[in-house]
Amino acid sequence: MKTLYFRFALTTIFIMFLSGLIAFLLSNVYYQIKLKPYNDRKITQMASNIASFYETHPTVNLDHYLKGISHLGFQMLLIKEDKQKVYYGKPFSQHNLTQSTINQVLRGETYHGIVQFPKQAFVTGFFDDELRNTIGVPIDANGKNYALFIRPDIEYQFGEMRIFFAVLVALMIGLSVLLVFIGAYYIVKPIRVLSRATQKIAHGDYNIQLHVNRRDEIGQLAQHFTQMARSLERLEEMRQEFVSNVSHEIQSPLASIQGFSKTLQANDLPPEQHQHYLSIIEEESSRLSLLSKQLLTLASLDRDKGELDITSFDLADQMKQAVLMTEWGWREKELAIDMDLPSTIIQGDSKLLYQVWINLITNSIKFTEKGGMISLQIVNTSKKEVVVRIEDSGIGIPKQDLPYIFDRFYKVDKARKRNHPGSGLGLSIAKKIIELHFGSIEVISAEGKGTTFIIHLPYM
Ligand code: ADP
């Protein structure tokens, strides 16, 4: 497998070599344009000095003189009038001087072989010790004409410098490669840690500790990843709690249905008791049916986030309709219903909002003693939102329970449950629907005095 570590290291090394190559080509261009003419001028100056010294001191033995100079680090060719060639210093690698060039210098002209040396991408010409890569100067002494071709002996003059640069470059490359591998290891390490953490999460273990103290993108990634793991953990806890709540809610009606149907199988029951047990079975089955309906509603609200079927309708009409729907409940408990519902046209998902009013009104009926009062109000003062208040004079909600009543399956206390059966889902469904309409729901309650739900619904 090509690991990220190797990819990273190899890419960096490739980039290093590529940069080296490009740098060489560019510096070669610089040599050709700037340094080569300078080098040519410099060597021409040296050659002229050598020639003029001999010309002004004609008694000097030319052979000894040139030999001495060659020992200072020069390669030379002396051509005499009779075409005799004498070499000094290190031999030239190629003898490629044309006869016309030789004649030209013998005639008294200077030959600029260094600056004329052909330009090539990978050849600087600086190191090429060919005869044509020389400077040719005429020497005129004692009435004799000579041609002197000269170039520096690079190996002699720069020998140790070349070794120095070779060692420098080799060490630079070697150390860079080594450090790239070490650096890549530390850069890639946190990604490996993250990868192991994802595997842990995939196996259901959310307890991950990432010690990535970096402030760069990888540090941020690790931080976000830890947050994601925490949310997943919470989500998993919520899911487990939800499943256990659902099972519990299903279990108790099923157990009572099972128990009563067993009892009903005994033939010697008096008819009233028979009837009573049947009505309990019916009640429990409708509880189960309501529960499954509520669970389906919640599931679809969770799934189709924000997908509302928006229409325009009169909120007052809808709330009156909900009061009519629950008439049987409040009539039976002889509750007074007070309505202050001015006609208000709103935009929203009418089916879902109807569910909200039904849930809130049935709760008010359920938790209000016989002869109590329920008040419904639409307050329509702002142009931005409409406020709905649903108030009852019921048993109220203890202060410590108030923060939780919108949680799924939350019921105030077990003792109440017997008198007021319910799933604990009604308020969470109502809240979810209101939030999908970008509104809010709040509760004010005092134990023994009553409860008020206040809903803010913005006009869409
Ligand atoms: P349930 O199906 O149990 O009514 P809800 O989610 O509708 O579930 O309500 C959650 C809990 O909040 C109820 O069990 C009840 O204890 C409390 N509650 C809701 N509405 C009222 C109210 N109007 N008066 C008093 N308590 C209420």
Boltz pocket constraint, residues with backbone or C-beta under 6 A from the ligand:
constraints:
  - pocket:
      binder: B
      contacts: [[A, 359], [A, 360], [A, 363], [A, 364], [A, 367], [A, 392], [A, 394], [A, 395], [A, 396], [A, 397], [A, 405], [A, 407], [A, 410], [A, 411], [A, 412], [A, 413], [A, 416], [A, 420], [A, 421], [A, 422], [A, 423], [A, 424], [A, 425], [A, 426], [A, 427], [A, 428], [A, 451]]
      max_distance: 6.0
